[in-house]
Amino acid sequence: MPPRPLRIVPFPNGEIGVVWDDDHESYFDPYELRCACGCASCVDEVSGRKLLQSDRVPRDVRARRWHPVGNYGVAFVWSDGHDTGIYTFDRLRGLCPCDECK
């Protein structure tokens, strides 16, 4: 079974911390996580081509809130108004930028 988050914490500096049920901790840059959104507005559903222009995302974007999506993912409400992306637990863990996960 893939790891699941136990806690998700948006820090005051914008970083998003995730504590996983396998004791791993991930720390995400909000800009990078926002630019990795895989929703239909950000990625073409047929070709998989990225539609989101990262240079149009404010560098100071922040997660205003987050909420669980079923038993498989989370969604963030971003300060740039975007709120349609679902980050499955598997995908979120795959985006972990730490050396151990890369």
Summary of the structure (lengths in Angstrom):
residues: 102
radius of gyration: 13.2
end to end distance: 19.6
largest distance: 37.1
contacts: 269
relative contact order: 0.22
helix: 15%
strand: 32%
